[in-house]
Amino acid sequence: MEYTDYYKVLGVARDAKQAEIKRAYRKLARKYHPDVSDEKDAAAKFKEVGEAYAVLKDPEKRAAYDQLGANWKAGQDFRPPPGWDQGFEYGGGFDPGGGAGVDPSQFSDFFETLFGGRGGRGGPRAGGRGPGPSPFRARGNDHHAKIAIDLEDAYNGATRALTLRGAELTDDGRVTTKERTLNVRIPKGIKQGQQIRLAGQGEPGMGGAEAGDLYLEVEFNPHRHYRVEGADVHLDLPVAPWEAALGASVKVPTPSGTVGLKVPAGSYQGRTLRLKGRGIPSKTPGNLYVALQIVLPPADSEKAKQAYEAMRKDLDFDPRPGLGV
C-alpha cells in the first residue's frame, strides 16, 4: 500500500489554515471535474483531490493523519504503525466523504486503512470550539477513542489515568492537538473490542443541554507471554524433553497468578493443554491454553555431549520416518 501525501495533493503547506485548504480544493476541483475538464486522467485526479480534501477539511481526521508524521513520502510503501491512533478522541456522525463530492467507497486503500470505520463529525466545532451562543438546545455528540490496557487489568480490574488527544480549531483557522487526562475504571472481565462508557465526557451540549458520552474501545497491549482470542488466553510453555516424555508437574504463570499443570507422559511438541476457567474472568470465564514447547539442553559441556552420545547409542530413534531417506 502506498502512502498518500494529502498536503502535496492539494499543494498546501502542512500548517495551512483551513480556509487555505478549502480554496486549494475548490481550485483543483474545478480544474479536474470530469464534466468540464480536458486534463488527462481528470477523473482520477478529481477523486484524488476529493480524498485529500475529505481528510484535511475535517480537523479530527487531519489531526489524526498528522500523527503519522512528516517523514513519509508520497508513493512510499506504507503500513500504519501499531496503535497509531490509540488515545485519539473523535466524534460521531460525520460524512465520510467530507463533502468533497466524491463517493468515499471509491477512496484509496490508504484512506480505508486509516479511516475506515472511524467516526468523527469534523467541521469547525471539532475539539469543543463551537459557535457562539445559541437559543437552541442540543445534546452534545458522543465521542470515541481506542485505548490500550494491560491484560492483567482485565483479570483484576483497575483504575487508570488515561491521556486522550483530540483536534482543536484555533481562532486563526489552524488545527492543533489538545490533550486531557481522565481517571478510568477498567472493569474486571472486559474483553478486547468491548467499550467503556463514560457518561457526559463527550462533546458539551448546546444551550445548556447535556453533554454526549465518551466510548472507549479496549485493546490489549502486546504481552511477552500471552496471546488473547476473545475470552481465551494462550501461552507457549517451555518444557524439558524428559518432562514431555516421562510426564511432570510444572508451574505455569497466568495473569492472575501461578498454577500447577500436569504434563502427561508422552507429550509432544506443540501439544496444547487446557486450564479451564483460567482465561479472562466473566460470567462464563475463558480458558487458558498452554502449548508445550520442547527445549533441548545445549551440548555445551563434555558431560552434556556424553549424555547426548549415550542417547544416540541407546535409543533406537529415527527422527525422519516416512521421508524415505
C-alpha positions in Angstrom: 0.0 0.0 0.0 1.4 3.4 -1.0 1.5 6.4 1.3 -0.5 9.4 0.1 0.7 12.9 1.0 -2.6 14.8 1.1 -0.9 18.1 1.6 1.1 17.6 -1.6 -2.1 16.6 -3.5 -3.7 19.9 -2.6 -0.5 21.9 -2.9 -0.6 23.4 0.6 1.8 23.5 3.5 1.3 21.2 6.4 0.5 24.2 8.7 -2.1 25.6 6.2 -5.2 27.2 7.6 -8.5 25.5 7.0 -9.5 28.4 4.7 -6.4 27.8 2.6 -7.2 24.1 2.2 -10.8 25.0 1.1 -9.5 27.4 -1.5 -7.0 24.9 -2.8 -9.6 22.2 -3.1 -12.1 24.4 -5.0 -9.5 25.4 -7.5 -8.3 21.9 -8.2 -11.9 20.5 -8.2 -12.8 23.0 -10.9 -9.7 22.1 -12.8 -10.2 18.3 -12.8 -14.0 17.9 -12.7 -14.7 15.2 -15.2 -17.7 17.1 -16.7 -15.7 20.1 -17.8 -12.0 19.2 -17.7 -9.9 18.3 -20.7 -7.0 17.3 -18.5 -5.5 13.9 -18.9 -6.7 11.5 -16.2 -9.1 14.2 -14.9 -11.4 11.7 -13.2 -8.6 10.0 -11.3 -7.2 13.4 -10.3 -10.6 14.6 -9.2 -11.0 11.6 -7.0 -7.5 12.0 -5.5 -8.2 15.7 -4.7 -11.6 14.8 -3.2 -10.0 12.2 -0.9 -7.3 14.7 0.2 -10.0 17.3 1.0 -12.1 14.8 2.9 -9.2 14.3 5.3 -7.7 17.8 5.6 -11.0 19.7 5.8 -12.0 17.6 8.9 -10.0 18.8 11.9 -10.3 15.4 13.6 -9.2 13.4 10.6 -6.5 15.9 9.8 -5.1 15.8 13.3 -5.1 12.0 13.3 -3.4 12.0 9.9 -0.7 14.4 11.2 0.2 11.9 13.9 1.8 9.8 11.3 4.5 12.5 11.0 6.0 14.4 8.1 8.8 11.9 7.2 6.7 9.7 4.8 7.0 10.3 1.1 4.2 10.0 -1.5 4.2 6.6 -3.1 6.4 5.1 -0.3 5.4 1.6 0.9 3.3 2.2 4.0 1.9 0.2 6.9 0.3 2.1 9.8 2.5 1.8 12.9 0.8 -0.5 15.5 -1.6 1.5 17.7 -1.0 4.7 15.7 -4.5 6.1 16.6 -4.8 4.8 20.2 -5.8 7.5 22.6 -7.1 9.8 19.8 -10.6 11.1 20.5 -13.1 11.7 17.7 -16.7 12.5 17.4 -19.6 10.7 15.8 -22.0 11.1 12.9 -19.8 12.6 10.2 -19.9 12.4 6.4 -17.1 10.1 5.5 -16.7 11.8 2.2 -16.2 15.1 3.9 -18.5 17.0 1.5 -15.8 16.5 -1.2 -18.3 15.4 -3.9 -16.7 12.0 -4.3 -18.2 8.7 -3.2 -16.0 7.6 -0.2 -16.3 4.0 -1.3 -14.0 4.9 -4.2 -11.3 6.2 -1.9 -7.9 4.5 -1.8 -6.9 1.6 0.4 -4.7 4.1 2.2 -7.8 6.1 3.3 -9.7 3.0 4.2 -6.9 1.6 6.3 -6.6 4.9 8.3 -10.2 6.0 8.5 -12.4 3.0 7.6 -14.9 2.7 10.4 -13.7 5.9 12.1 -16.3 8.2 13.4 -15.8 12.0 13.7 -18.1 14.9 13.0 -15.5 17.2 11.6 -16.3 20.8 10.9 -15.3 23.9 12.8 -16.6 22.7 16.2 -14.2 19.8 16.4 -12.5 19.7 19.8 -15.3 21.6 21.5 -14.7 25.1 20.0 -18.3 25.6 19.0 -20.2 28.6 17.5 -21.4 31.5 19.7 -24.5 31.5 22.0 -27.5 29.7 20.5 -31.1 29.8 21.6 -31.4 26.1 20.7 -30.8 23.2 23.0 -29.0 20.2 21.5 -27.3 17.3 23.3 -23.6 17.0 22.6 -22.3 14.4 20.2 -20.8 11.2 21.6 -17.1 10.8 21.3 -15.0 7.7 20.7 -11.4 6.6 21.3 -9.3 3.5 21.3 -7.3 2.7 24.4 -4.8 0.0 25.2 -4.7 -1.7 28.6 -2.7 -4.5 30.2 -4.2 -7.9 30.1 -3.7 -8.1 33.9 -6.2 -5.1 34.2 -8.9 -7.2 32.5 -8.2 -10.1 35.0 -8.3 -7.9 38.1 -10.0 -4.7 37.3 -8.2 -1.4 37.8 -8.4 2.4 37.7 -6.0 4.1 35.3 -5.2 7.7 34.4 -5.5 7.8 30.6 -4.5 10.7 28.4 -6.6 11.3 25.3 -5.7 13.5 22.3 -8.2 15.4 20.2 -8.4 18.1 17.5 -8.9 21.7 18.2 -9.5 24.5 15.7 -7.7 27.7 16.7 -9.0 31.2 16.3 -6.8 31.8 13.2 -8.1 28.6 11.5 -5.3 26.2 12.2 -5.7 22.7 13.6 -3.9 21.8 16.7 -4.0 18.8 19.1 -5.2 19.1 22.7 -4.9 16.6 25.5 -7.0 15.7 28.5 -6.4 13.1 31.2 -9.3 11.0 32.7 -9.3 8.5 35.6 -11.0 5.5 34.0 -12.2 2.4 35.9 -11.3 -0.7 33.9 -14.0 -3.3 34.8 -12.9 -6.8 35.6 -13.6 -9.2 32.8 -13.5 -6.7 29.9 -12.5 -8.1 26.6 -10.7 -6.7 23.6 -13.2 -4.8 21.3 -15.6 -4.0 24.1 -16.3 -0.4 25.1 -16.2 1.5 28.4 -18.9 4.3 28.5 -18.1 7.5 30.4 -21.3 9.4 30.7 -21.1 13.2 30.0 -17.5 13.1 28.8 -18.3 13.6 25.1 -18.9 16.9 23.4 -20.6 19.6 25.5 -24.3 20.2 24.7 -25.6 23.4 23.2 -27.9 25.9 25.0 -27.4 24.1 28.4 -28.3 20.7 27.1 -26.5 17.6 28.4 -23.1 16.6 27.0 -22.6 13.5 24.9 -20.9 10.4 26.2 -17.4 9.1 25.6 -16.9 5.5 24.5 -13.5 3.9 24.9 -12.8 0.8 22.8 -10.5 -1.5 24.6 -7.4 -3.2 23.1 -4.7 -5.1 24.9 -1.1 -4.1 25.0 1.2 -6.7 23.5 2.3 -9.2 26.1 5.6 -11.0 26.2 3.9 -14.2 27.3 0.2 -14.3 26.3 -1.9 -14.1 23.2 -5.6 -13.3 23.5 -8.5 -14.7 21.5 -11.9 -13.5 22.8 -12.0 -14.6 26.4 -9.4 -17.3 25.9 -5.7 -16.7 26.6 -2.8 -18.7 25.0 0.7 -19.4 26.4 3.7 -21.1 24.9 5.3 -23.1 27.8 8.9 -24.3 27.5 9.4 -27.9 28.8 12.4 -30.2 29.1 12.5 -33.3 26.9 12.2 -35.6 29.9 9.2 -33.6 31.2 7.4 -34.2 27.9 8.5 -37.9 27.6 8.0 -39.0 31.2 5.4 -36.6 32.4 5.8 -34.0 35.1 4.0 -31.5 37.3 5.1 -28.0 36.4 4.3 -24.4 37.4 2.6 -22.2 34.9 2.3 -18.4 35.1 -1.1 -16.9 34.5 -2.2 -13.2 34.6 -3.9 -14.0 37.9 -1.0 -15.9 39.5 1.0 -19.2 39.3 -0.9 -22.5 39.0 0.1 -26.1 38.7 -0.2 -28.1 35.5 0.3 -31.9 34.9 2.1 -32.6 31.7 1.1 -36.1 30.6 3.7 -38.7 29.7 4.4 -39.0 26.0 3.6 -35.3 25.3 5.0 -33.9 22.0 6.0 -30.5 20.6 3.0 -28.2 20.3 0.6 -30.3 22.3 -2.0 -28.0 23.8 -3.3 -28.4 27.3 -6.3 -26.6 28.8 -6.6 -24.8 32.1 -10.4 -24.5 32.4 -11.7 -21.1 33.6 -8.2 -19.5 33.7 -8.8 -17.2 30.8 -10.4 -13.7 31.2 -12.9 -13.9 34.0 -16.6 -13.3 33.4 -19.9 -14.9 33.9 -18.6 -17.6 31.6 -14.8 -17.3 32.0 -12.4 -18.1 29.2 -9.8 -20.8 29.3 -6.0 -20.7 29.3 -4.5 -22.9 26.6 -0.9 -24.0 27.2 1.1 -25.1 24.1 4.1 -27.2 25.0 7.4 -26.1 23.5 10.2 -28.7 24.0 13.5 -27.1 24.7 16.7 -29.1 24.2 19.6 -28.6 26.6 22.7 -27.2 24.9 25.6 -29.6 24.3 28.0 -27.0 25.8 30.0 -29.2 28.1 31.7 -32.6 28.0 29.1 -34.1 30.3 26.3 -32.9 28.1 27.9 -34.2 25.0 28.4 -37.6 26.6 24.7 -37.7 27.6 23.7 -37.0 24.0 26.1 -39.6 22.8 24.6 -42.1 25.2 21.1 -41.3 23.9 22.2 -41.8 20.3 23.6 -45.2 21.1 20.9 -46.4 23.5 17.7 -45.2 21.8 16.5 -46.7 18.5 15.1 -43.5 17.2 14.5 -42.3 13.7 13.5 -38.6 13.7 12.6 -38.7 10.0 10.3 -41.6 9.5 8.4 -41.7 6.2 10.7 -39.4 4.3 12.5 -42.3 2.5 15.9 -41.0 3.4 
